[in-house]
Amino acid sequence: MTGKVYLVGAGPGDPGLITVKGLKLIQQADVVLYDRLIPMELLAETRIGAECIDVGKLPTKHRLSQDEINRLLIEHAQQNKLVVRLKGGDPFVFGRGGEEALACHAAGIPFEVVPGISSAIAVPAYAGIPVTHRQITSAFTVFTGHEDPTKPESSIDYAALAAAARLGTLVLLMGVSHLQDITTRLLAEGIPPETPAISIEWGTTPQQRTVEGTLATLPEKVQSAGLQAPALTVIGEVVNLRAMGLAWFG
């Protein structure tokens, strides 16, 4: 008899932002394979006897390869276990959830996706920044600053991002260590240097820190402040709303 794998989004950091369905599955699980950036308080919700396995990845060091994680999911499910794969944010937003779901499908393992609140919207909200605001922008674009190193070349189209910035907000995930290079490329594509920008470290948690500037000045300010991953950057006029009374957290 085969068990089932649940790809559960743990949310952006605040443990209170887990979904009701996600929390119930954590409480019922036989095995929880969890990432580095999940709220660790959630592991205290597991039942007595449940196995919790750390499969988290550091930016420069992986405890297990993705193939090894896929193998663990399949092996535990084949033992008729309820397996929770607990991932930061949302499993299908830069979370490799699609890869893990495909691996389960190929192995004949039933799976279910339990969406989580993505840091792309939650972290700006905790910093007092709505990614859309009808007087300012009706669109936002999310992109990553950390691509698969095995790809032959970057798939990020900076000209397209610059065009998107003219229409709305840009949200950069996992890009704090490459912020200077990323902003230089965006500036080269015509985004005005005075465009408001902010980087947010450990968003939605008590450790949240923010550094504000413009597209031209932000990298130096971030470096001076010592901001490190996990951090997110928002670029666009909506950043100015923070100073108009929306900085509610912290």
C-alpha positions in Angstrom: 0.0 0.0 0.0 1.3 3.5 -0.9 1.2 6.6 1.3 0.9 10.1 0.1 3.2 13.2 -0.2 1.9 16.6 0.7 3.9 19.6 -0.6 3.0 22.1 2.1 3.9 25.8 2.0 5.0 27.0 5.4 4.6 30.6 4.6 7.2 33.4 4.7 8.5 33.2 8.3 5.8 34.1 10.8 4.5 30.8 12.1 1.0 32.2 12.4 0.8 32.5 8.6 0.6 28.7 7.9 -2.7 27.7 6.4 -5.2 25.7 8.5 -4.9 22.8 6.1 -1.1 22.9 6.2 -1.0 22.9 10.0 -3.4 19.9 10.2 -1.2 17.9 7.9 1.9 18.7 10.0 0.0 17.5 13.1 -1.0 14.2 11.3 2.3 13.5 9.4 4.4 10.4 9.9 7.4 12.1 8.3 8.2 15.8 7.8 11.0 16.8 5.4 11.6 20.4 6.1 13.6 23.3 4.6 16.0 25.7 6.3 13.8 28.7 6.2 10.5 27.3 7.6 9.3 28.6 11.0 10.9 26.1 13.3 8.0 26.5 15.7 5.9 24.4 13.3 7.9 21.3 14.0 6.7 21.4 17.6 3.2 20.7 16.2 4.2 17.3 14.9 2.8 14.3 16.8 4.8 12.1 19.1 6.7 9.6 17.1 6.8 11.6 13.9 10.1 11.8 12.1 11.5 15.2 11.2 14.2 15.3 8.6 16.2 18.4 7.8 16.8 18.7 4.1 17.5 22.4 4.0 19.9 24.1 1.6 22.3 26.8 2.4 23.0 29.3 -0.4 26.4 27.7 -1.0 26.0 24.3 0.6 23.3 21.6 0.2 22.8 19.0 2.9 21.1 16.8 0.3 20.8 17.1 -3.4 17.4 17.5 -5.0 17.6 14.0 -6.3 18.2 12.7 -2.8 15.3 14.7 -1.4 13.0 13.3 -4.2 14.2 9.8 -3.3 13.4 10.2 0.4 9.9 11.4 -0.4 9.3 8.4 -2.6 10.8 5.9 -0.2 8.8 7.1 2.8 5.5 7.2 0.8 6.2 3.6 -0.4 6.1 2.6 3.2 2.5 3.8 3.5 3.4 6.9 5.4 1.8 10.4 5.3 4.7 12.5 4.2 4.8 16.3 4.5 7.4 18.1 2.5 7.4 21.4 4.4 8.7 24.3 2.2 9.2 28.0 3.0 6.7 30.3 1.3 4.8 28.6 -1.5 5.9 25.2 -2.9 5.4 26.4 -6.5 7.0 29.8 -6.2 10.8 29.3 -6.6 10.4 26.3 -4.2 11.2 23.4 -6.5 7.8 22.0 -5.7 7.1 21.3 -9.4 10.3 19.1 -9.5 9.2 17.2 -6.5 5.7 16.7 -7.7 7.0 15.4 -11.1 9.2 13.0 -9.3 6.3 11.7 -7.2 4.2 11.3 -10.4 6.9 9.4 -12.2 7.2 7.0 -9.3 3.4 6.5 -9.0 3.2 8.3 -5.7 0.0 10.2 -5.0 0.7 13.8 -4.0 -1.2 17.0 -3.1 0.0 20.6 -3.2 -1.0 22.8 -0.2 -0.2 26.4 -1.2 1.5 28.8 1.2 1.7 32.5 1.5 4.6 33.6 -0.6 7.2 36.0 0.7 6.8 37.9 -2.5 3.6 39.5 -1.1 3.8 38.9 2.6 7.2 40.4 3.3 6.4 43.7 1.5 3.1 43.8 3.4 5.0 43.4 6.7 7.2 46.3 5.6 4.2 48.5 4.9 4.4 48.1 1.1 1.4 47.0 -0.9 2.7 45.5 -4.2 -0.3 47.0 -6.0 -2.1 50.3 -5.3 -4.7 51.5 -7.7 -3.5 55.1 -7.8 0.1 53.9 -8.5 0.3 50.4 -10.1 -2.0 47.6 -11.1 0.7 44.9 -11.7 3.7 43.4 -10.1 6.5 41.1 -11.3 8.4 38.6 -9.2 11.8 37.4 -10.3 14.7 35.5 -8.8 18.3 36.6 -8.2 19.5 33.0 -7.8 19.1 30.8 -10.8 20.0 27.2 -11.4 23.8 27.1 -11.7 23.6 24.3 -14.2 21.8 26.5 -16.7 24.0 27.4 -19.6 23.0 31.1 -19.4 20.6 33.3 -17.5 17.0 33.2 -18.5 16.2 36.6 -16.9 15.3 39.2 -19.5 16.3 42.5 -17.9 14.8 44.5 -20.8 11.5 42.8 -20.1 11.8 43.6 -16.4 12.5 47.2 -17.1 9.4 47.3 -19.3 7.4 45.7 -16.4 8.8 48.3 -14.0 7.3 51.1 -16.1 3.9 49.5 -15.5 4.2 48.2 -12.0 6.3 46.9 -9.1 9.3 44.6 -9.2 9.9 42.1 -6.4 13.3 40.4 -6.3 13.7 37.2 -4.4 17.0 35.6 -3.3 19.0 38.4 -4.8 20.7 40.3 -2.0 24.2 38.9 -2.7 23.9 39.9 -6.3 22.1 43.2 -5.8 24.8 45.5 -7.3 24.9 43.5 -10.5 21.1 43.2 -10.8 20.5 46.9 -10.2 23.2 47.8 -12.7 21.5 45.8 -15.3 18.1 47.3 -14.6 19.6 50.8 -14.7 21.2 50.0 -18.0 17.8 49.0 -19.4 16.4 52.4 -18.6 14.8 52.2 -15.1 15.3 55.7 -13.6 18.0 55.7 -10.9 15.8 57.6 -8.5 13.2 54.8 -8.5 12.3 54.0 -4.9 13.7 50.6 -3.6 13.9 48.7 -0.4 15.5 45.5 0.8 13.9 43.5 3.7 15.8 40.9 5.7 14.0 38.1 7.6 10.7 39.6 6.7 7.6 38.8 8.8 9.8 37.7 11.8 10.9 39.6 14.9 14.4 39.9 13.2 13.0 41.9 10.3 15.2 44.7 9.1 14.7 47.2 6.2 17.1 49.4 4.2 15.5 52.0 2.0 17.0 53.9 -0.9 16.7 54.2 -4.7 17.6 51.8 -7.4 21.0 53.6 -7.7 21.8 53.9 -4.0 20.3 50.7 -2.5 23.2 48.2 -3.1 25.7 50.4 -1.2 23.3 51.0 1.6 22.5 47.2 1.9 26.2 46.4 2.0 26.8 49.1 4.7 24.0 47.7 6.8 25.2 44.2 6.5 21.9 42.7 5.2 22.1 39.1 4.2 19.9 36.3 3.0 17.1 35.7 3.5 16.2 39.1 2.0 13.8 40.5 -0.6 13.9 43.7 -2.6 11.0 45.8 -3.8 11.5 48.3 -6.6 8.8 50.8 -7.5 6.8 53.8 -6.4 4.7 51.8 -4.0 7.8 51.8 -1.7 7.0 55.4 -0.9 3.7 54.4 0.8 5.6 53.0 3.7 6.5 56.5 4.9 2.9 57.6 4.6 1.7 55.6 7.6 1.8 52.0 6.4 4.9 50.9 8.3 2.9 49.0 10.9 5.2 46.1 11.9 8.1 46.2 14.3 
